[in-house]
């Protein structure tokens, strides 16, 4: 049984860039996809999502345009820019370094050098 949790601070940009890299999608779709991909562990509330999307748009990492959803509703769809794809690569590498360091500390069972 897994508990749902809030996103770790500092990971939202990476997660949004990754989810949006899969295909252009609207905000609600991004939220659902992130929950699906995390096995319903990570929560993304709308109050965090839209300011983060706007921040990524201002940085030039994503762009958006109005489209019609499958439910015939008008929604803003987000997609990665070439700069966003480059940033995703940088963010992934930084995350992997940090995760390795955190795992080393959490799993530490030896003596200090």
C-alpha positions as CSV (number, residue, x, y, z in Angstrom):
1,X,0.0,0.0,0.0
2,X,1.5,3.3,-1.0
3,X,0.7,6.6,0.5
4,X,0.1,9.6,-1.6
5,X,2.5,12.5,-0.9
6,X,3.2,16.1,-2.0
7,X,6.0,16.6,-4.5
8,X,9.5,17.2,-3.1
9,X,10.4,20.8,-3.3
10,X,12.7,21.5,-6.3
11,X,11.5,18.5,-8.4
12,X,8.4,20.0,-10.0
13,X,10.2,21.6,-13.0
14,X,11.9,18.2,-13.8
15,X,8.6,16.3,-13.5
16,X,6.6,18.8,-15.6
17,X,9.3,18.9,-18.3
18,X,9.3,15.0,-18.4
19,X,5.5,14.6,-18.5
20,X,5.1,17.3,-21.2
21,X,8.0,15.8,-23.2
22,X,5.7,12.8,-23.9
23,X,3.1,14.7,-25.8
24,X,1.4,18.1,-25.7
25,X,-1.3,18.1,-23.0
26,X,-3.5,20.4,-21.0
27,X,-3.1,21.0,-17.3
28,X,-5.6,18.4,-16.1
29,X,-4.0,15.8,-18.3
30,X,-0.6,16.7,-16.9
31,X,-1.9,16.2,-13.4
32,X,-3.5,12.8,-14.3
33,X,-0.4,11.6,-16.2
34,X,1.9,12.5,-13.3
35,X,-0.3,10.6,-10.9
36,X,-0.5,7.6,-13.2
37,X,3.3,7.5,-13.8
38,X,4.0,7.7,-10.1
39,X,1.6,4.9,-9.2
40,X,-0.7,7.4,-7.6
41,X,1.9,8.4,-5.1
42,X,2.7,12.0,-6.2
43,X,0.0,14.6,-6.0
44,X,0.0,17.8,-8.1
45,X,-2.5,20.4,-7.0
46,X,-3.7,23.0,-9.3
47,X,-2.4,25.8,-7.1
48,X,1.1,24.5,-7.8
49,X,0.7,23.4,-11.4
50,X,-0.4,26.6,-13.1
51,X,2.2,28.9,-11.6
52,X,4.9,26.4,-12.4
53,X,3.7,26.1,-16.0
54,X,3.8,29.9,-16.3
55,X,7.3,29.9,-14.9
56,X,8.5,27.3,-17.4
57,X,6.8,29.3,-20.2
58,X,8.5,32.5,-19.2
59,X,11.9,30.7,-19.2
60,X,11.2,29.5,-22.8
61,X,11.1,25.8,-21.9
62,X,7.5,25.3,-22.8
63,X,4.9,27.0,-25.1
64,X,1.2,26.8,-25.0
65,X,-1.8,27.2,-27.3
66,X,-5.5,27.0,-27.0
67,X,-7.0,23.8,-28.4
68,X,-10.2,21.7,-28.0
69,X,-10.0,18.7,-25.7
70,X,-11.5,15.3,-26.3
71,X,-14.5,16.5,-24.3
72,X,-15.1,19.5,-26.6
73,X,-13.7,22.0,-24.0
74,X,-11.3,24.7,-24.8
75,X,-8.0,24.3,-22.8
76,X,-4.5,25.5,-23.0
77,X,-2.1,22.7,-24.2
78,X,1.5,22.8,-23.3
79,X,4.5,21.4,-25.2
80,X,8.3,21.5,-24.8
81,X,10.4,23.9,-26.9
82,X,13.9,22.9,-28.1
83,X,15.3,24.8,-25.1
84,X,13.0,22.8,-22.8
85,X,14.3,19.5,-24.2
86,X,17.8,20.7,-23.4
87,X,16.8,21.8,-20.0
88,X,15.1,18.4,-19.3
89,X,18.5,16.7,-20.0
90,X,20.2,19.0,-17.6
91,X,17.6,18.6,-14.9
92,X,17.6,14.7,-15.3
93,X,21.4,14.6,-14.8
94,X,21.2,16.8,-11.7
95,X,18.4,14.7,-10.3
96,X,20.3,11.5,-10.8
97,X,23.4,12.9,-9.1
98,X,21.3,14.2,-6.1
99,X,19.3,10.9,-5.9
100,X,22.5,8.9,-5.8
101,X,23.9,11.1,-3.0
102,X,20.6,10.8,-1.0
103,X,20.5,7.1,-1.4
104,X,24.1,6.8,-0.3
105,X,23.2,8.6,2.9
106,X,20.0,6.8,3.5
107,X,21.5,3.3,2.9
108,X,24.7,4.1,4.8
109,X,25.6,1.2,7.1
110,X,29.4,1.6,7.4
111,X,31.8,3.5,9.4
112,X,32.8,7.0,8.6
113,X,36.2,7.4,6.7
